[in-house]
């Protein structure tokens, strides 16, 4: 390993300092100027180097390019223009001052080449004028002095927070009052009641309930006939608007003949009333079949009278709609 390291060290080219110096180049004109007269720390600026020389010569920046105490903020750019036997090469160095209070661009040795062989051109040191904000604290007049950051100044800012809080409270209590008032009005509002059943529906419901209870199976056939007679009389009285419960059978038939209920068979009803009177007053005990058939006949009476009475009403409504 030691032998390899020694061989590698011997193979390294000698440093540039040991190389023989090049002769000086003599261009037609040379200038180096910054683009700003005064710069501050951290402010970007550029230095432009212009060389006017014979067109057959070429100029280049040295490698590496030393600009300390300045700092390159980007790679330099090179531009060349030719006018007859003259040429101008322009080098633009983008720089920034970061670490020095006395900045300057050090002398740069440009590399020249051409018919006269390799040469070099020394660009003299370029001073950079730095504006120190710290030094201006002790400036001779008020205009040039830098006083640093200003102290905080109290500023009155109009706030509408109280108005928002008040509005939110008003909305909250207003909502509570509205909800309570709505509940109070709903409590005072009468509950909707279902419409009363029609005479036909009420009679059919009572007949169905009587048939489902079957009191004749418990020896209460006469009581079932009494209830059946009351259901039929109540239906007829409600239909024709007269008190039929306190009338005798003859009086009931007379009222029905005078009022003329369509669909009612008076002869059949007369036979039915006679059978009911026989059971109620002669104490004849009806059989189960007699009671069921009597309920079916009463339901048929209610159904026939309902159908024949409601049909003209529907036609009248339909005619009015037309």
Phi, psi and omega in degrees: 000318181297321180296320178296318179296319179295321179295321180293319179296324179289331182281347182291141180292151178295148181297161183295334180295333180276349181288149180293139180294147179276154175291158183283142176268151181234086178284174179286321182208153179213134177212150176219115186223137172281155180277353177232141178286322181226136178234164176239167179301130179082359181272125180288143175207176182225150173243127182252126178251121180245133179233118175260122190212171176300148184295337181280350180268153175233146180233144181215157178282150179288157177239122356279160181270121180260123180233010180300142011272009175279174181227130174287129177259356177193161178297143178294157177242150182234134176227142182227132175233146183236137178222093182070234181269008177246153177218156178230125177250129183243127176248126179247119182252109176282120189232170175203145178263121182236329191233006186229143174264353175231069186288152176198152173268117184293166179298139183239133178261103178285143179267125181243149178212150181172200181300332181274001179093181181294136178217179175219152181236121181274117174269119184295164180298138182250113178286147178241127180275122184254132174266115181262115178292331179290319180293331181288350174301330181251035181291155184289339180226168186290329183291324183272347185284146175248119187261006178075189181294140180286148176292154179296142181243129178294134181237130178276120180245125179288126182244135177252025180297320181297323179294320178295318178297317179297318179296320178296320178295318179298318178296321181296309181290327175296320176296319177298316180295318180296319179295318179294320179295323178294318178296322180294319180291324177294324178292325179281340182289130180296140180292137179297133180256143177291142179298144181297146180295151177290160178303324180293313181296319180296318180293317180295323178295319180291324178294318179295318178296320179296319181290327179286330180287327178051063180291337179296336176292344179251018178080021181244047181292320180297319179297323177295322179291320175303313180294322178296318179297322179292322180296316182292315181296319179295322179295313181295319179294321179290325180292315185260003175061058170209161183277103184261351184285331184263007181266150173285173181297318180295317180294323178296316179295325179294317178298320181292325177294326181283329186266334173060078174275119182295139179089356182264123176268104184294326180293316178295320179295324178297318177296322181293318179294323179296318179295321179294318178297323179297320180288320186286319189256333178268001178057037175279131182272114181283154176278173179295321179295321179298317181293317181294319179294324179294321177294319179296321178295322179293320178295322177295322178298314181296319182292320181292317181290326178294316183296316184284337181276323185280336182299314178297326180295318178296320178295321180295319177296319179295321178294323178294324179293326178292000000 
